Amino acid sequence: MRLFLLPVSTRQSLIYCERLVEQLPLGAKPKFTDRVLATAATQWAAWENKPSGWQKQVTVYGRQLLQRIPYQEWGLKSIPPANAKRLRALDSEPKMECLYPARFLDEEKVPSVLKQLAVERQSFHRRRMWQSAVIAPLMLPFALIPMYVLAYHEPYPATQH
């Protein structure tokens, strides 16, 4: 895994993680999540190429929503989550490589910049997590009502001519 640390301004930096490509053994199937993500990506690309229609509108609104996400979040998203297997691999492998422009960043400042990028938005995410946990039980009835209506009510009666 290779980290790139790019200064955007004198106070802000962008981090990006380049993952090493893991080769699957011959005949092995990719993970279920990888297959789902690949299918969703191809479907999204197909919908974007449509000239018009509801699928094109979904992609237009989706792009507008994605543009609201700060670039720092996109950079952090590129870093894979730490699971037990990855932590064991990090213990056995040499440390990760971090590339940065030495002309703009001092070598002594790099660890502090990385730490700042790692922890600066934790309070924001923690607050949003608790807000979602509080709101979820309040929204549950709105999710169950359509299921109840679909399960226990007859469809609209056919009109007679």
C-alpha positions as CSV (number, residue, x, y, z in Angstrom):
1,M,0.0,0.0,0.0
2,R,1.3,3.4,-0.9
3,L,0.1,6.7,0.5
4,F,0.3,10.0,-1.4
5,L,0.2,13.2,0.6
6,L,-0.5,16.2,-1.6
7,P,-0.5,19.7,-0.2
8,V,-3.6,21.6,-1.4
9,S,-2.8,24.8,0.4
10,T,-0.5,25.9,3.2
11,R,-2.9,24.4,5.8
12,Q,-4.7,21.6,4.0
13,S,-3.5,18.4,2.4
14,L,-5.1,15.6,0.4
15,I,-4.3,11.9,1.2
16,Y,-4.7,9.2,-1.3
17,C,-4.0,5.5,-0.9
18,E,-2.9,3.3,-3.9
19,R,-3.8,-0.3,-3.1
20,L,-1.7,-3.1,-4.4
21,V,-3.6,-5.3,-6.8
22,E,-4.2,-8.7,-5.2
23,Q,-4.0,-11.5,-7.8
24,L,-6.6,-14.2,-7.4
25,P,-5.6,-17.8,-7.8
26,L,-6.5,-19.3,-11.2
27,G,-10.2,-20.3,-11.1
28,A,-11.0,-18.5,-7.9
29,K,-14.1,-16.3,-7.8
30,P,-13.9,-12.7,-6.6
31,K,-15.5,-11.8,-3.3
32,F,-19.3,-11.2,-3.3
33,T,-18.8,-7.5,-2.4
34,D,-16.4,-7.1,-5.3
35,R,-18.8,-8.6,-7.7
36,V,-21.7,-6.4,-6.4
37,L,-19.6,-3.3,-6.7
38,A,-18.5,-4.2,-10.2
39,T,-22.1,-4.8,-11.2
40,A,-23.3,-1.6,-9.7
41,A,-20.5,0.4,-11.4
42,T,-21.4,-1.1,-14.9
43,Q,-25.1,-0.4,-14.3
44,W,-24.3,3.2,-13.2
45,A,-22.2,3.7,-16.3
46,A,-25.0,2.3,-18.5
47,W,-27.5,4.7,-17.0
48,E,-25.2,7.7,-17.4
49,N,-24.9,6.9,-21.2
50,K,-28.7,7.0,-21.7
51,P,-29.8,10.1,-23.6
52,S,-32.8,10.8,-21.3
53,G,-35.2,9.2,-19.0
54,W,-35.5,8.4,-15.3
55,Q,-32.3,6.5,-15.2
56,K,-30.3,9.5,-16.6
57,Q,-32.1,11.7,-14.0
58,V,-31.0,9.4,-11.2
59,T,-27.4,9.7,-12.2
60,V,-27.7,13.5,-12.5
61,Y,-29.1,13.8,-9.0
62,G,-26.6,11.2,-7.7
63,R,-23.7,13.3,-9.1
64,Q,-25.1,16.4,-7.5
65,L,-25.2,14.6,-4.2
66,L,-21.7,13.2,-4.5
67,Q,-20.3,16.7,-5.4
68,R,-21.4,17.8,-1.9
69,I,-18.9,15.4,-0.2
70,P,-15.7,17.2,0.7
71,Y,-12.5,16.1,-1.0
72,Q,-10.9,15.1,2.3
73,E,-13.6,12.4,2.6
74,W,-12.9,11.1,-0.9
75,G,-9.2,10.8,0.0
76,L,-9.9,9.0,3.3
77,K,-12.3,6.7,1.5
78,S,-9.4,5.4,-0.6
79,I,-7.7,4.0,2.5
80,P,-8.9,0.4,3.2
81,P,-10.4,-0.4,6.6
82,A,-8.2,-2.1,9.2
83,N,-9.4,-5.7,9.7
84,A,-7.6,-8.4,11.5
85,K,-6.0,-9.9,8.4
86,R,-4.7,-6.5,7.2
87,L,-3.3,-5.7,10.7
88,R,-1.4,-9.0,10.7
89,A,-0.1,-8.3,7.3
90,L,1.1,-4.8,8.4
91,D,3.0,-6.4,11.4
92,S,4.8,-8.8,9.0
93,E,5.5,-6.4,6.2
94,P,7.7,-3.3,6.2
95,K,5.9,0.0,6.9
96,M,3.8,1.7,4.3
97,E,5.4,4.0,1.8
98,C,4.3,7.7,2.0
99,L,5.2,9.8,-1.0
100,Y,5.0,13.6,-0.7
101,P,6.6,16.6,-2.4
102,A,9.6,17.4,-0.2
103,R,9.7,20.9,-1.6
104,F,6.4,21.8,0.1
105,L,6.4,19.5,3.1
106,D,9.1,18.9,5.7
107,E,9.9,15.3,6.5
108,E,9.3,16.0,10.3
109,K,5.8,17.4,9.6
110,V,4.6,14.4,7.6
111,P,3.6,12.2,10.6
112,S,1.7,15.1,12.3
113,V,-0.1,15.9,9.0
114,L,-1.1,12.2,8.6
115,K,-2.4,12.1,12.2
116,Q,-4.3,15.3,11.7
117,L,-6.0,13.9,8.6
118,A,-6.9,10.7,10.4
119,V,-8.5,12.4,13.5
120,E,-9.8,15.8,12.4
121,R,-13.3,14.6,11.2
122,Q,-13.8,11.9,13.9
123,S,-16.0,14.2,16.0
124,F,-18.2,15.0,13.0
125,H,-18.7,11.3,12.1
126,R,-19.3,10.4,15.8
127,R,-22.0,13.1,16.1
128,R,-23.7,12.0,12.8
129,M,-23.6,8.4,14.0
130,W,-25.4,9.3,17.2
131,Q,-27.9,11.5,15.3
132,S,-28.7,8.6,13.0
133,A,-29.1,6.2,16.0
134,V,-31.6,8.6,17.6
135,I,-33.6,9.2,14.4
136,A,-33.7,5.6,13.2
137,P,-36.4,4.4,15.7
138,L,-38.5,7.4,14.8
139,M,-38.3,6.6,11.1
140,L,-39.0,2.9,11.5
141,P,-42.8,3.3,11.4
142,F,-42.5,5.1,8.0
143,A,-40.6,2.2,6.7
144,L,-43.0,-0.4,8.0
145,I,-46.2,1.2,6.8
146,P,-45.5,0.7,3.1
147,M,-44.6,-2.9,3.8
148,Y,-47.9,-3.4,5.7
149,V,-49.9,-1.8,2.9
150,L,-48.2,-4.0,0.3
151,A,-48.5,-7.2,2.3
152,Y,-52.1,-7.0,3.7
153,H,-54.1,-4.9,1.2
154,E,-55.5,-5.8,-2.1
155,P,-54.2,-4.0,-5.1
156,Y,-56.5,-1.4,-6.6
157,P,-59.6,-3.0,-8.1
158,A,-59.7,-3.2,-11.8
159,T,-62.0,-0.7,-13.5
160,Q,-64.9,-2.1,-15.3
161,H,-65.9,-0.6,-18.7
